[in-house]
Amino acid sequence: MAKKFEYSPKDINVRNGIPVMLEFTSLDRLHGFNCPDLGIRADIVPGKTNQLRFTSNKAGPFPFHCDNFCGIGHEGMTGTITIEE
């Protein structure tokens, strides 16, 4: 779930090599989900469930952030995907 300046949850744990589907909703406005190190990105549109499927081929912590400006505090809209072996 996304809302101004935060994701919930902001920490996501998945297993390496296992297909993952993330589902996003927004409570207030258009947000983005961008994890450059994994090469995944999605718009999070209010009133809609947005899905993003991926399978990782590398382990580690990978930061993600909102890439649709949502106001003062936007820079703190971050989280981490941790991919475990």
N, CA, C and O atoms as a Tinker XYZ file with bonds, in Angstrom:
   340  protein
     1  N      0.843000   -1.163000    0.000000    73     2
     2  CA     0.000000    0.000000    0.000000    64     1     3
     3  C      0.896000    1.236000    0.000000    63     2     4     5
     4  O      1.903000    1.298000    0.705000    81     3
     5  N      0.508000    2.199000   -0.796000    73     3     6
     6  CA     1.258000    3.450000   -0.862000    64     5     7
     7  C      0.352000    4.602000   -0.465000    63     6     8     9
     8  O     -0.829000    4.636000   -0.810000    81     7
     9  N      0.926000    5.540000    0.262000    73     7    10
    10  CA     0.262000    6.809000    0.547000    64     9    11
    11  C      1.364000    7.827000    0.719000    63    10    12    13
    12  O      2.538000    7.472000    0.822000    81    11
    13  N      0.994000    9.083000    0.749000    73    11    14
    14  CA     2.013000   10.127000    0.781000    64    13    15
    15  C      3.146000    9.789000    1.740000    63    14    16    17
    16  O      2.962000    9.666000    2.951000    81    15
    17  N      4.303000    9.647000    1.152000    73    15    18
    18  CA     5.589000    9.527000    1.840000    64    17    19
    19  C      5.863000    8.182000    2.496000    63    18    20    21
    20  O      6.825000    8.064000    3.254000    81    19
    21  N      5.036000    7.147000    2.225000    73    19    22
    22  CA     5.371000    5.852000    2.814000    64    21    23
    23  C      4.766000    4.687000    2.045000    63    22    24    25
    24  O      3.730000    4.800000    1.389000    81    23
    25  N      5.459000    3.568000    2.158000    73    23    26
    26  CA     4.965000    2.276000    1.691000    64    25    27
    27  C      4.663000    1.434000    2.928000    63    26    28    29
    28  O      5.315000    1.576000    3.962000    81    27
    29  N      3.673000    0.559000    2.808000    73    27    30
    30  CA     3.392000   -0.375000    3.887000    64    29    31
    31  C      3.094000   -1.734000    3.266000    63    30    32    33
    32  O      2.074000   -1.886000    2.594000    81    31
    33  N      3.954000   -2.722000    3.472000    73    31    34
    34  CA     5.187000   -2.653000    4.256000    64    33    35
    35  C      6.297000   -1.977000    3.454000    63    34    36    37
    36  O      6.236000   -1.895000    2.227000    81    35
    37  N      7.293000   -1.505000    4.157000    73    35    38
    38  CA     8.427000   -0.892000    3.465000    64    37    39
    39  C      9.598000   -1.855000    3.325000    63    38    40    41
    40  O     10.573000   -1.562000    2.633000    81    39
    41  N      9.496000   -2.998000    3.980000    73    39    42
    42  CA    10.506000   -4.055000    3.852000    64    41    43
    43  C      9.830000   -5.306000    3.319000    63    42    44    45
    44  O      8.868000   -5.801000    3.907000    81    43
    45  N     10.339000   -5.816000    2.198000    73    43    46
    46  CA     9.775000   -6.982000    1.528000    64    45    47
    47  C     10.858000   -8.050000    1.459000    63    46    48    49
    48  O     11.977000   -7.772000    1.025000    81    47
    49  N     10.536000   -9.267000    1.881000    73    47    50
    50  CA    11.490000  -10.379000    1.845000    64    49    51
    51  C     10.980000  -11.455000    0.911000    63    50    52    53
    52  O      9.838000  -11.899000    1.029000    81    51
    53  N     11.833000  -11.880000   -0.026000    73    51    54
    54  CA    11.488000  -12.938000   -0.971000    64    53    55
    55  C     12.692000  -13.859000   -1.149000    63    54    56    57
    56  O     13.802000  -13.541000   -0.723000    81    55
    57  N     12.451000  -15.007000   -1.788000    73    55    58
    58  CA    13.513000  -15.987000   -2.030000    64    57    59
    59  C     14.036000  -15.838000   -3.453000    63    58    60    61
    60  O     13.279000  -15.568000   -4.386000    81    59
    61  N     15.320000  -16.014000   -3.597000    73    59    62
    62  CA    15.974000  -15.939000   -4.893000    64    61    63
    63  C     15.466000  -17.053000   -5.814000    63    62    64    65
    64  O     15.323000  -18.199000   -5.387000    81    63
    65  N     15.198000  -16.716000   -7.064000    73    63    66
    66  CA    14.795000  -17.688000   -8.056000    64    65    67
    67  C     13.332000  -18.089000   -8.023000    63    66    68    69
    68  O     12.893000  -18.870000   -8.867000    81    67
    69  N     12.560000  -17.571000   -7.066000    73    67    70
    70  CA    11.137000  -17.886000   -6.946000    64    69    71
    71  C     10.327000  -16.741000   -7.573000    63    70    72    73
    72  O     10.549000  -15.583000   -7.219000    81    71
    73  N      9.401000  -17.030000   -8.488000    73    71    74
    74  CA     8.570000  -15.959000   -9.065000    64    73    75
    75  C      7.784000  -15.226000   -7.971000    63    74    76    77
    76  O      7.245000  -15.839000   -7.049000    81    75
    77  N      7.737000  -13.913000   -8.102000    73    75    78
    78  CA     7.077000  -13.049000   -7.111000    64    77    79
    79  C      6.073000  -12.159000   -7.839000    63    78    80    81
    80  O      6.350000  -11.662000   -8.930000    81    79
    81  N      4.917000  -11.964000   -7.230000    73    79    82
    82  CA     3.975000  -10.972000   -7.727000    64    81    83
    83  C      3.692000   -9.993000   -6.592000    63    82    84    85
    84  O      3.163000  -10.369000   -5.546000    81    83
    85  N      4.048000   -8.750000   -6.814000    73    83    86
    86  CA     3.732000   -7.689000   -5.867000    64    85    87
    87  C      2.447000   -7.021000   -6.322000    63    86    88    89
    88  O      2.259000   -6.772000   -7.512000    81    87
    89  N      1.565000   -6.732000   -5.379000    73    87    90
    90  CA     0.344000   -5.995000   -5.678000    64    89    91
    91  C      0.372000   -4.678000   -4.921000    63    90    92    93
    92  O      0.654000   -4.637000   -3.724000    81    91
    93  N      0.078000   -3.613000   -5.633000    73    91    94
    94  CA     0.127000   -2.262000   -5.063000    64    93    95
    95  C     -1.241000   -1.605000   -5.143000    63    94    96    97
    96  O     -1.999000   -1.815000   -6.090000    81    95
    97  N     -1.537000   -0.806000   -4.128000    73    95    98
    98  CA    -2.678000    0.093000   -4.157000    64    97    99
    99  C     -2.215000    1.432000   -3.595000    63    98   100   101
   100  O     -1.269000    1.492000   -2.809000    81    99
   101  N     -2.881000    2.493000   -3.999000    73    99   102
   102  CA    -2.584000    3.823000   -3.473000    64   101   103
   103  C     -3.809000    4.357000   -2.757000    63   102   104   105
   104  O     -4.932000    4.239000   -3.247000    81   103
   105  N     -3.581000    4.938000   -1.603000    73   103   106
   106  CA    -4.679000    5.510000   -0.828000    64   105   107
   107  C     -4.999000    6.952000   -1.191000    63   106   108   109
   108  O     -6.045000    7.470000   -0.800000    81   107
   109  N     -4.096000    7.618000   -1.945000    73   107   110
   110  CA    -4.336000    9.043000   -2.127000    64   109   111
   111  C     -4.048000    9.602000   -3.517000    63   110   112   113
   112  O     -4.817000   10.435000   -3.996000    81   111
   113  N     -2.999000    9.192000   -4.171000    73   111   114
   114  CA    -2.609000    9.808000   -5.444000    64   113   115
   115  C     -1.706000    8.862000   -6.203000    63   114   116   117
   116  O     -1.393000    7.773000   -5.722000    81   115
   117  N     -1.286000    9.273000   -7.387000    73   115   118
   118  CA    -0.359000    8.481000   -8.179000    64   117   119
   119  C      1.004000    8.429000   -7.493000    63   118   120   121
   120  O      1.579000    9.460000   -7.143000    81   119
   121  N      1.499000    7.229000   -7.313000    73   119   122
   122  CA     2.844000    7.010000   -6.788000    64   121   123
   123  C      3.580000    6.110000   -7.765000    63   122   124   125
   124  O      2.997000    5.607000   -8.725000    81   123
   125  N      4.844000    5.917000   -7.515000    73   123   126
   126  CA     5.629000    5.003000   -8.325000    64   125   127
   127  C      6.354000    4.017000   -7.431000    63   126   128   129
   128  O      6.519000    4.239000   -6.232000    81   127
   129  N      6.784000    2.921000   -8.041000    73   127   130
   130  CA     7.619000    1.932000   -7.366000    64   129   131
   131  C      8.771000    1.666000   -8.316000    63   130   132   133
   132  O      8.571000    1.183000   -9.431000    81   131
   133  N      9.986000    1.985000   -7.866000    73   131   134
   134  CA    11.152000    1.818000   -8.725000    64   133   135
   135  C     12.272000    1.170000   -7.921000    63   134   136   137
   136  O     12.712000    1.699000   -6.901000    81   135
   137  N     12.725000    0.010000   -8.404000    73   135   138
   138  CA    13.861000   -0.694000   -7.814000    64   137   139
   139  C     14.896000   -0.873000   -8.923000    63   138   140   141
   140  O     14.933000   -1.913000   -9.580000    81   139
   141  N     15.733000    0.141000   -9.129000    73   139   142
   142  CA    16.662000    0.129000  -10.264000    64   141   143
   143  C     17.613000   -1.061000  -10.283000    63   142   144   145
   144  O     17.921000   -1.583000  -11.354000    81   143
   145  N     18.084000   -1.499000   -9.119000    73   143   146
   146  CA    19.044000   -2.604000   -9.070000    64   145   147
   147  C     18.443000   -3.921000   -9.535000    63   146   148   149
   148  O     19.173000   -4.819000   -9.954000    81   147
   149  N     17.120000   -4.048000   -9.467000    73   147   150
   150  CA    16.446000   -5.250000   -9.964000    64   149   151
   151  C     15.798000   -5.021000  -11.326000    63   150   152   153
   152  O     15.288000   -5.956000  -11.943000    81   151
   153  N     15.821000   -3.769000  -11.790000    73   151   154
   154  CA    15.243000   -3.444000  -13.089000    64   153   155
   155  C     13.725000   -3.568000  -13.131000    63   154   156   157
   156  O     13.155000   -3.931000  -14.160000    81   155
   157  N     13.068000   -3.263000  -12.004000    73   155   158
   158  CA    11.610000   -3.335000  -11.959000    64   157   159
   159  C     11.019000   -1.985000  -11.597000    63   158   160   161
   160  O     11.593000   -1.227000  -10.815000    81   159
   161  N      9.857000   -1.696000  -12.181000    73   159   162
   162  CA     9.196000   -0.415000  -11.974000    64   161   163
   163  C      7.706000   -0.549000  -12.250000    63   162   164   165
   164  O      7.294000   -1.322000  -13.115000    81   163
   165  N      6.895000    0.215000  -11.504000    73   163   166
   166  CA     5.447000    0.238000  -11.727000    64   165   167
   167  C      4.879000    1.574000  -11.273000    63   166   168   169
   168  O      5.393000    2.202000  -10.348000    81   167
   169  N      3.811000    1.997000  -11.939000    73   167   170
   170  CA     2.998000    3.100000  -11.431000    64   169   171
   171  C      1.993000    2.508000  -10.462000    63   170   172   173
   172  O      1.500000    1.398000  -10.662000    81   171
   173  N      1.694000    3.258000   -9.410000    73   171   174
   174  CA     0.687000    2.840000   -8.433000    64   173   175
   175  C     -0.461000    3.838000   -8.532000    63   174   176   177
   176  O     -0.374000    4.963000   -8.040000    81   175
   177  N     -1.526000    3.403000   -9.175000    73   175   178
   178  CA    -2.650000    4.267000   -9.511000    64   177   179
   179  C     -3.732000    4.146000   -8.448000    63   178   180   181
   180  O     -4.120000    3.031000   -8.100000    81   179
   181  N     -4.231000    5.266000   -7.923000    73   179   182
   182  CA    -5.282000    5.186000   -6.915000    64   181   183
   183  C     -6.544000    4.523000   -7.468000    63   182   184   185
   184  O     -6.910000    4.710000   -8.628000    81   183
   185  N     -7.199000    3.740000   -6.599000    73   183   186
   186  CA    -8.439000    3.083000   -6.989000    64   185   187
   187  C     -8.243000    1.852000   -7.856000    63   186   188   189
   188  O     -9.213000    1.301000   -8.377000    81   187
   189  N     -7.000000    1.413000   -8.017000    73   187   190
   190  CA    -6.715000    0.267000   -8.869000    64   189   191
   191  C     -5.662000   -0.602000   -8.188000    63   190   192   193
   192  O     -4.771000   -0.084000   -7.515000    81   191
   193  N     -5.759000   -1.923000   -8.361000    73   191   194
   194  CA    -4.705000   -2.812000   -7.899000    64   193   195
   195  C     -3.719000   -2.978000   -9.045000    63   194   196   197
   196  O     -4.079000   -3.421000  -10.136000    81   195
   197  N     -2.480000   -2.618000   -8.780000    73   195   198
   198  CA    -1.427000   -2.682000   -9.785000    64   197   199
   199  C     -0.518000   -3.855000   -9.449000    63   198   200   201
   200  O     -0.088000   -4.003000   -8.306000    81   199
   201  N     -0.227000   -4.687000  -10.439000    73   199   202
   202  CA     0.591000   -5.878000  -10.209000    64   201   203
   203  C      1.935000   -5.754000  -10.908000    63   202   204   205
   204  O      2.049000   -5.174000  -11.988000    81   203
   205  N      2.952000   -6.320000  -10.258000    73   203   206
   206  CA     4.303000   -6.351000  -10.806000    64   205   207
   207  C      4.866000   -7.735000  -10.538000    63   206   208   209
   208  O      4.966000   -8.163000   -9.388000    81   207
   209  N      5.231000   -8.431000  -11.604000    73   207   210
   210  CA     5.794000   -9.783000  -11.482000    64   209   211
   211  C      7.280000   -9.734000  -11.820000    63   210   212   213
   212  O      7.702000   -9.044000  -12.748000    81   211
   213  N      8.065000  -10.487000  -11.041000    73   211   214
   214  CA     9.485000  -10.607000  -11.340000    64   213   215
   215  C     10.053000  -11.857000  -10.686000    63   214   216   217
   216  O      9.476000  -12.403000   -9.746000    81   215
   217  N     11.181000  -12.292000  -11.195000    73   215   218
   218  CA    11.950000  -13.383000  -10.602000    64   217   219
   219  C     13.388000  -12.895000  -10.528000    63   218   220   221
   220  O     13.979000  -12.529000  -11.543000    81   219
   221  N     13.941000  -12.890000   -9.339000    73   219   222
   222  CA    15.310000  -12.403000   -9.170000    64   221   223
   223  C     16.311000  -13.521000   -9.429000    63   222   224   225
   224  O     16.047000  -14.695000   -9.172000    81   223
   225  N     17.464000  -13.119000   -9.943000    73   223   226
   226  CA    18.561000  -14.068000  -10.125000    64   225   227
   227  C     19.777000  -13.665000   -9.299000    63   226   228   229
   228  O     20.893000  -14.114000   -9.558000    81   227
   229  N     19.546000  -12.811000   -8.300000    73   227   230
   230  CA    20.635000  -12.392000   -7.420000    64   229   231
   231  C     20.079000  -12.109000   -6.030000    63   230   232   233
   232  O     18.936000  -11.677000   -5.873000    81   231
   233  N     20.908000  -12.361000   -5.032000    73   231   234
   234  CA    20.498000  -12.145000   -3.641000    64   233   235
   235  C     21.035000  -10.818000   -3.128000    63   234   236   237
   236  O     21.977000  -10.251000   -3.684000    81   235
   237  N     20.420000  -10.337000   -2.061000    73   235   238
   238  CA    20.898000   -9.125000   -1.408000    64   237   239
   239  C     19.768000   -8.189000   -1.052000    63   238   240   241
   240  O     18.605000   -8.453000   -1.359000    81   239
   241  N     20.114000   -7.096000   -0.405000    73   239   242
   242  CA    19.133000   -6.041000   -0.162000    64   241   243
   243  C     19.148000   -5.060000   -1.340000    63   242   244   245
   244  O     20.213000   -4.660000   -1.813000    81   243
   245  N     17.958000   -4.679000   -1.805000    73   243   246
   246  CA    17.836000   -3.774000   -2.942000    64   245   247
   247  C     16.857000   -2.656000   -2.574000    63   246   248   249
   248  O     15.684000   -2.925000   -2.313000    81   247
   249  N     17.322000   -1.417000   -2.550000    73   247   250
   250  CA    16.438000   -0.306000   -2.193000    64   249   251
   251  C     15.439000    0.000000   -3.309000    63   250   252   253
   252  O     15.742000   -0.144000   -4.493000    81   251
   253  N     14.238000    0.429000   -2.901000    73   251   254
   254  CA    13.262000    0.935000   -3.866000    64   253   255
   255  C     12.760000    2.291000   -3.391000    63   254   256   257
   256  O     12.918000    2.650000   -2.224000    81   255
   257  N     12.155000    3.037000   -4.305000    73   255   258
   258  CA    11.678000    4.381000   -3.976000    64   257   259
   259  C     10.512000    4.759000   -4.887000    63   258   260   261
   260  O     10.275000    4.134000   -5.920000    81   259
   261  N      9.801000    5.791000   -4.474000    73   259   262
   262  CA     8.745000    6.380000   -5.290000    64   261   263
   263  C      9.412000    7.282000   -6.322000    63   262   264   265
   264  O     10.254000    8.114000   -5.982000    81   263
   265  N      9.029000    7.111000   -7.583000    73   263   266
   266  CA     9.613000    7.961000   -8.621000    64   265   267
   267  C      8.576000    8.859000   -9.296000    63   266   268   269
   268  O      8.818000    9.379000  -10.385000    81   267
   269  N      7.424000    9.040000   -8.651000    73   267   270
   270  CA     6.435000   10.043000   -9.060000    64   269   271
   271  C      6.333000   11.046000   -7.919000    63   270   272   273
   272  O      5.833000   10.723000   -6.842000    81   271
   273  N      6.804000   12.252000   -8.158000    73   271   274
   274  CA     6.864000   13.254000   -7.092000    64   273   275
   275  C      5.501000   13.406000   -6.427000    63   274   276   277
   276  O      4.491000   13.622000   -7.098000    81   275
   277  N      5.484000   13.291000   -5.090000    73   275   278
   278  CA     4.221000   13.343000   -4.345000    64   277   279
   279  C      4.212000   14.434000   -3.270000    63   278   280   281
   280  O      3.346000   14.422000   -2.396000    81   279
   281  N      5.150000   15.367000   -3.320000    73   279   282
   282  CA     5.138000   16.487000   -2.389000    64   281   283
   283  C      6.335000   16.490000   -1.453000    63   282   284   285
   284  O      7.232000   15.654000   -1.564000    81   283
   285  N      6.335000   17.439000   -0.533000    73   283   286
   286  CA     7.394000   17.538000    0.458000    64   285   287
   287  C      7.399000   16.239000    1.270000    63   286   288   289
   288  O      6.357000   15.825000    1.777000    81   287
   289  N      8.548000   15.605000    1.394000    73   287   290
   290  CA     8.646000   14.323000    2.063000    64   289   291
   291  C      8.788000   13.168000    1.081000    63   290   292   293
   292  O      9.021000   12.029000    1.485000    81   291
   293  N      8.647000   13.461000   -0.207000    73   291   294
   294  CA     8.750000   12.450000   -1.259000    64   293   295
   295  C     10.074000   11.685000   -1.190000    63   294   296   297
   296  O     10.102000   10.474000   -1.409000    81   295
   297  N     11.157000   12.377000   -0.891000    73   295   298
   298  CA    12.485000   11.745000   -0.874000    64   297   299
   299  C     12.579000   10.629000    0.162000    63   298   300   301
   300  O     13.420000    9.739000    0.031000    81   299
   301  N     11.737000   10.661000    1.180000    73   299   302
   302  CA    11.762000    9.645000    2.221000    64   301   303
   303  C     10.867000    8.447000    1.933000    63   302   304   305
   304  O     10.766000    7.534000    2.752000    81   303
   305  N     10.215000    8.447000    0.771000    73   303   306
   306  CA     9.322000    7.341000    0.415000    64   305   307
   307  C     10.162000    6.228000   -0.192000    63   306   308   309
   308  O     10.315000    6.129000   -1.410000    81   307
   309  N     10.702000    5.393000    0.689000    73   307   310
   310  CA    11.653000    4.361000    0.288000    64   309   311
   311  C     11.360000    3.053000    1.011000    63   310   312   313
   312  O     10.542000    2.997000    1.929000    81   311
   313  N     12.038000    2.019000    0.579000    73   311   314
   314  CA    11.938000    0.720000    1.229000    64   313   315
   315  C     13.028000   -0.189000    0.698000    63   314   316   317
   316  O     13.905000    0.247000   -0.049000    81   315
   317  N     12.970000   -1.460000    1.089000    73   315   318
   318  CA    13.993000   -2.420000    0.691000    64   317   319
   319  C     13.360000   -3.768000    0.362000    63   318   320   321
   320  O     12.531000   -4.282000    1.113000    81   319
   321  N     13.764000   -4.327000   -0.768000    73   319   322
   322  CA    13.457000   -5.720000   -1.075000    64   321   323
   323  C     14.697000   -6.520000   -0.707000    63   322   324   325
   324  O     15.786000   -6.254000   -1.217000    81   323
   325  N     14.538000   -7.496000    0.174000    73   323   326
   326  CA    15.653000   -8.373000    0.526000    64   325   327
   327  C     15.400000   -9.726000   -0.122000    63   326   328   329
   328  O     14.381000  -10.371000    0.126000    81   327
   329  N     16.332000  -10.136000   -0.944000    73   327   330
   330  CA    16.217000  -11.403000   -1.644000    64   329   331
   331  C     17.211000  -12.363000   -0.997000    63   330   332   333
   332  O     18.421000  -12.140000   -1.004000    81   331
   333  N     16.660000  -13.435000   -0.439000    73   331   334
   334  CA    17.455000  -14.404000    0.298000    64   333   335
   335  C     17.727000  -15.620000   -0.571000    63   334   336   337
   336  O     16.887000  -16.029000   -1.372000    81   335
   337  N     18.932000  -16.201000   -0.397000    73   335   338
   338  CA    19.301000  -17.427000   -1.133000    64   337   339
   339  C     18.410000  -18.561000   -0.746000    63   338   340
   340  O     18.566000  -19.670000   -1.257000    81   339
